Amino acid sequence: MINILLFGSSILIHKYFLINQSFKEYKIDSNTLGITFGPTGSLFMYSHGIAAYLEEHFDLDNIIFASNSGGCQPAFFLASGIGMKNALHKWYLPMMNDIIEDKLKHPFLTTAFKRSKRYLGKLINQKIIDNLNGKLFMVITHLPFLLPIIVGEFNDFDDFFYVVQATQYIPFLFGWPCALYNKMFVCDGWLSCKINRPIKNIKWLRLDPFKWNKFKFIDGFGSFYNFHNINYNLELRKLGYQDAKKNHNEFIEFGLKLKKISKI
């Protein structure tokens, strides 16, 4: 048991350690493999491309997924079984076309999450949410302590989306300095957890735009200039797919199994 006193905030900090203790004790078959999608900045479509390659070539049915910040997008679409084609054609493209047609190019991107929720809501039902429990783990940052909270259970779509919003919520860039989750002030998971590996007794593979030295960290922020540029982001997706293909053997060495029918 850990007791910390800090200007009357001991209850909140004590709660944090209890939350993380439960996840550290969460064990599954050690032969299970985990894929963790890391932060992306505004290079998220690159990670979509990696995920599309994985989905096309490998059996992901028994994989556990974790994510941090923008990595929650590909992790969710793979973990849920909705898939990367639907992610592109039924979420990303209609969402961005909606934003562009309404001329909502606010420099602080304050409308992005509302539009994202609208189109995700058309793809998700309660069965999908239930199946995510224990299959997808996202990390958010608890303010003002900058402590990580790992969330791996979701009650319904609203509860799930609050976590999706929080793990990607860069203070001020999306409007307010923070988001709310379970009556807590929270923000982007990257601020408290660089790589999310919530289950300790399994093997993890980290994937993000910075893994193969394709991009530098500063590129993740600089690319927000092209947030509304569909063609730019489709090229990012293509690039992520191509880089995943070039590193195909890394996935094999990690332990991923090819689908019965796979063309490289």
CORJOKA-V607253 format. One record per backbone hydrogen bond with DSSP energy under -0.5 kcal/mol. NH is the residue of the N-H (numbers start at 1). CO is the residue of the C=O. E is the energy in kcal/mol with one decimal. If there is no record, write none. Layout:
nh: {NH NH}
co: {CO CO}
e: {E E}
This chain:
nh: {4 6 9 13 14 15 16 17 18 19 20 21 22 23 24 25 26 27 32 34 35 36 37 37 38 38 42 43 46 47 48 49 50 51 52 53 54 55 56 57 58 59 60 63 64 65 66 67 68 69 71 72 73 75 76 77 78 79 80 81 83 87 88 89 90 91 92 93 95 96 97 98 99 100 101 102 103 104 106 109 112 115 116 117 118 119 120 121 123 124 129 130 131 132 132 133 133 134 135 136 137 138 139 140 141 142 142 143 143 146 147 149 151 152 160 161 162 163 164 165 166 167 168 168 169 170 171 172 173 173 174 175 176 179 181 184 186 186 187 188 189 191 192 193 197 200 202 203 205 207 211 213 215 219 220 220 221 221 222 223 224 225 226 227 229 230 233 234 235 236 237 238 239 240 241 242 243 244 245 246 247 248 250 251 251 252 253 254 255 256 259 262 264}
co: {2 4 6 9 10 11 12 13 14 15 16 17 18 19 20 21 23 25 29 203 64 205 35 66 36 207 220 40 43 43 44 45 46 47 48 49 50 51 52 53 54 257 58 60 33 135 35 137 37 139 68 69 70 71 72 73 74 75 76 77 77 83 84 85 86 86 87 88 91 92 93 94 95 96 97 98 100 99 104 106 109 111 112 113 114 115 116 117 120 120 125 126 127 128 129 129 130 152 132 132 65 151 67 149 187 140 147 141 185 142 142 140 138 150 156 157 158 159 160 161 162 163 164 165 166 168 169 176 170 171 170 172 174 186 184 181 179 184 141 169 167 188 189 189 195 198 199 32 34 36 208 210 209 216 216 217 217 218 218 219 221 222 223 224 226 228 229 230 231 232 233 234 235 236 237 238 239 240 241 242 243 245 247 247 248 248 249 250 251 251 57 260 262}
e: {-0.5 -0.5 -1.8 -2.0 -2.8 -2.3 -1.8 -2.0 -1.8 -2.4 -2.2 -2.2 -1.8 -1.1 -2.2 -1.5 -0.8 -0.6 -2.3 -2.8 -2.6 -2.6 -0.5 -2.4 -0.6 -2.3 -3.0 -1.9 -1.6 -0.9 -1.5 -1.7 -1.7 -2.5 -2.3 -1.9 -2.3 -2.7 -1.9 -1.8 -2.7 -3.1 -0.8 -1.5 -2.4 -2.9 -2.3 -1.9 -1.7 -0.6 -2.0 -2.2 -1.5 -1.7 -2.3 -2.3 -2.0 -2.7 -2.8 -0.5 -2.6 -1.6 -1.7 -2.9 -2.4 -0.7 -3.1 -2.7 -2.1 -2.8 -2.6 -2.0 -2.2 -2.7 -2.7 -1.7 -1.5 -2.5 -1.7 -2.2 -1.4 -1.9 -2.4 -2.6 -1.7 -1.8 -2.5 -2.3 -1.8 -1.2 -1.8 -2.7 -2.1 -1.0 -0.9 -0.7 -0.9 -2.1 -2.6 -2.1 -1.9 -2.6 -0.9 -2.4 -2.4 -0.5 -3.5 -0.6 -3.1 -1.3 -1.5 -2.8 -3.4 -0.5 -2.5 -2.9 -2.2 -1.2 -2.1 -2.9 -2.4 -2.8 -0.7 -0.7 -1.2 -1.2 -0.6 -2.2 -0.6 -1.2 -1.4 -1.4 -0.6 -3.1 -2.1 -1.5 -2.6 -0.5 -1.7 -2.6 -1.5 -1.3 -1.6 -1.6 -0.9 -0.5 -0.7 -0.9 -2.2 -2.3 -1.5 -1.1 -0.9 -1.3 -0.8 -1.3 -0.7 -0.7 -2.5 -2.0 -1.7 -1.4 -1.9 -1.7 -1.7 -1.1 -2.0 -2.4 -1.9 -1.8 -2.1 -2.1 -2.4 -2.5 -2.1 -2.4 -2.5 -2.1 -2.1 -2.1 -1.3 -1.5 -1.2 -1.0 -0.7 -1.5 -2.8 -1.8 -1.2 -2.1 -2.5 -0.6 -0.5}
